[in-house]
Amino acid sequence: MADTMRVWRSASLAQTIGEIEAELDLAWARLLSELGVACGSSDETALSWLVVDSPDEHDWRVVDAALDRLTCTECGSTLTRGPDTCRRCTYYHEVRFAAREVDRPDVPAGNEHAIRVSFAVARSRTRYSARARVGYELVLPALVTGDLPTTRQAQAAKALINKLTPEECDHVATLAEVEELARTRQ
């Protein structure tokens, strides 16, 4: 369920988000097919609630797909995407991280976790600081290709990002831009 009104910081990020959203939709369609549940039915809604209330029993893509199909009864937003003050959205945003993560073959251990966290940050921008958003959003396309920054690389990028203002963080589209802006600062 793509966020069609959203403007992403780069074409690469937009493409990556679209690819992951397509993976979510495919994982959800497989689950519906396996269980014989019709798309758009009340059974689908009930299944969505079952999945988000037992995230540890499902892959994170299935959990995120279920969240995309539910509306928060407190704030009326797509579940987890409501304002920070919505306790129900906050609760489900936090429990989503109990879902299963299985690394793909031929990627470093922890790559799947990094993809999942980066994707959640990108789609739930109001829940994170500008500095957190830029870091996770800039790395997401590389993560999907199988990269995983070392601790040293991540710390170096964070040190550069910390030199930027929140407004600059929201406007940079590449790590090269971050480096250029940070270079002139102490």
Secondary structure, DSSP 8 states (H G I E B T S, - for coil): ---TT---SSHHHHHHHHHHHHHHHHHHHHHHHHHT--TTSHHHHHHHHHHHHSGGGSBHHHHHHHHHT-B-TTT-SBTT-S-TT-HHHHHHHHHGGGSB----TTS-TTHHHHHHHHHHHHHTGGGS-HHHHHHHHHHHHHHHTT----HHHHHHHHHHHTTS-HHHHHH--SHHHHHHHHHT--
